[in-house]
Amino acid sequence: MTNLRWIAAKVIDEVAEGRSLSDSLQHALQTINENRDKAFVQALCYGVCRYYTRLDAILAQLLQKPLKAKDHVLHALLLVGLYQLIDMRVKVHAAVSETVNASANLKAPWARSLVNAILREYLRRQAEIDSALTDDEEAVYSHPDWWIKKIKAAWPNDWQMILTANNAHPPFVLRVNQQKISRENYIAKLIDHQIAAKALPTLSSGIVLESPLPIEQLPGFAAGEVSVQDGAAQLAAELLQLSPRQTVLDACAAPGGKLTHLLEIEPNLAEVIAVEKDPARLSTIHENLARLQMQATVICDDVANVGAWSNKKMVDRILLDAPCSASGVIRRHPDIKLLRQATDVPVFANDQKRLLRALWPLLKPDGILLYATCSIFSDENNDVIQAFLSEHADAEEIKLDVDWGMPLTHGRQVLPGMHAMDGFYYAKIKKLSKGKSHGTT
Ligand SMILES: C[S@@+](CC[C@H](N)C(=O)[O-])C[C@H]1O[C@@H](n2cnc3c(N)ncnc32)[C@H](O)[C@@H]1O
């Protein structure tokens, strides 16, 4: 039988080399037959990514000399071993012996005794090592140093809460398709199926489950009664102020979570155009539309190439859910902590500004553009909108008069964990029929 710790170590090694966790895990899980084993490997890989920086600091305390760069898979296996001892309900004996057995795949006979020695030494010195790391912020908060510095600088009063929320397990949140069933009736249906759930306040369609569940076990999922979507993402469609016969552009659409929500909220739109540049992600939009029995014009292109994909027909609403650092959704994608570099943030900010500038001419006068990111950094949020407003005399911010998040100079920020939501940013901009007047009342 394939050794599950070995499979997990290979996944972690790939993530450390730059591959996304979901991508690597998806391939790895195909090699496992039993659902229980799949769940074990998944929990192990998510946990190691979540606590990678802390596990690495613990390992450094245990190694007499650092591992060589070529021993990167052994490094990943040692983290997998330590994580089981720290945070999984696995018998200590099984955790140690199975991780030691996994080392046979390394074709380095000495690795077996090293894995055995490191894991047993950790069990002996656990309390001493934990106390040696209490002043090491990277180990305490399990984020690389640059993340900690950037979050501290951005949110001097909230940084500890944010770092802690980033390491928490995210809630499992649903969006009820009120075209098919009311939230109240769907909760009753869940309870009939012995699934504990409650309404998510601040949202009209959100439900949070007590524990996560495979989607196939959600009643009515295949029939489109419900979708899986975090609460913060459910704020977008309502902010768009939709009405019948409008044309809407969803500029960065895959996998189509917000696209299908806006079609649920207003089924009588004239047209919805969904643009997505990544061909590999296009199928996710089609799958979601098909499951929910909805229609949209789906286009694969860089949405900034307006001349290539649009016939310059103007639209009433634009949703720009821009590509970003994803710093608000680390609790769902803990590999982001390892995959991103500090230098990525200004690159995202430039792309966000480029997309806004390119799309603005497509918006009709009196039309609304909703800008969204799942970032918590001002560089990608407030500052992008500030730069845009200063460049466009025909753009005016509509302040968000809502009971969630916190106001910034421009737009509103939800921090991770607030209202049980992911970290998200929204700003709403209206196109004036005439330019802004300056200096007059
Ligand atoms: C934050 S995700 C969008 C999530 C989506 N709105 C939803 O709610 O399901 C950003 C998406 O934009 C796509 N993207 C990035 N740059 C783009 C561009 N220049 N043109 C079109 N799509 C782009 C990415 O491939 C990614 O699928």
The ligand as a MOL file (V3000), in Angstrom:
LIG
                    3D

  0  0  0     0  0            999 V3000
M  V30 BEGIN CTAB
M  V30 COUNTS 27 29 0 0 0
M  V30 BEGIN ATOM
M  V30 1 C -10.3760 36.6750 -7.8370 0
M  V30 2 S -10.5910 35.5780 -9.1370 0 CHG=1
M  V30 3 C -12.2580 35.8590 -9.6010 0
M  V30 4 C -13.2610 35.1140 -8.7890 0
M  V30 5 C -14.6740 35.2050 -9.3740 0
M  V30 6 N -15.0810 36.5610 -9.5920 0
M  V30 7 C -15.6860 34.5090 -8.5110 0
M  V30 8 O -16.3570 35.1460 -7.7180 0
M  V30 9 O -15.8190 33.2870 -8.6200 0 CHG=-1
M  V30 10 C -9.7590 36.4060 -10.4140 0
M  V30 11 C -9.8820 35.7320 -11.7620 0
M  V30 12 O -9.4510 36.6630 -12.7480 0
M  V30 13 C -8.7340 36.0030 -13.7680 0
M  V30 14 N -7.9210 37.0570 -14.4180 0
M  V30 15 C -6.7590 37.5800 -13.9860 0
M  V30 16 N -6.3600 38.5560 -14.8260 0
M  V30 17 C -7.3010 38.6430 -15.7970 0
M  V30 18 C -7.4340 39.4390 -16.9520 0
M  V30 19 N -6.5170 40.3550 -17.2660 0
M  V30 20 N -8.5130 39.2620 -17.7510 0
M  V30 21 C -9.4620 38.3340 -17.4270 0
M  V30 22 N -9.3650 37.5260 -16.3550 0
M  V30 23 C -8.3020 37.6800 -15.5380 0
M  V30 24 C -7.9520 34.9480 -13.0130 0
M  V30 25 O -7.5660 33.8970 -13.8810 0
M  V30 26 C -8.9800 34.5110 -11.9740 0
M  V30 27 O -9.7510 33.4380 -12.4600 0
M  V30 END ATOM
M  V30 BEGIN BOND
M  V30 1 1 1 2
M  V30 2 1 2 3
M  V30 3 1 2 10
M  V30 4 1 3 4
M  V30 5 1 4 5
M  V30 6 1 5 6
M  V30 7 1 5 7
M  V30 8 2 7 8
M  V30 9 1 7 9
M  V30 10 1 10 11
M  V30 11 1 11 12
M  V30 12 1 11 26
M  V30 13 1 12 13
M  V30 14 1 13 14
M  V30 15 1 13 24
M  V30 16 1 14 15
M  V30 17 1 14 23
M  V30 18 2 15 16
M  V30 19 1 16 17
M  V30 20 1 17 18
M  V30 21 2 17 23
M  V30 22 1 18 19
M  V30 23 2 18 20
M  V30 24 1 20 21
M  V30 25 2 21 22
M  V30 26 1 22 23
M  V30 27 1 24 25
M  V30 28 1 24 26
M  V30 29 1 26 27
M  V30 END BOND
M  V30 END CTAB
M  END
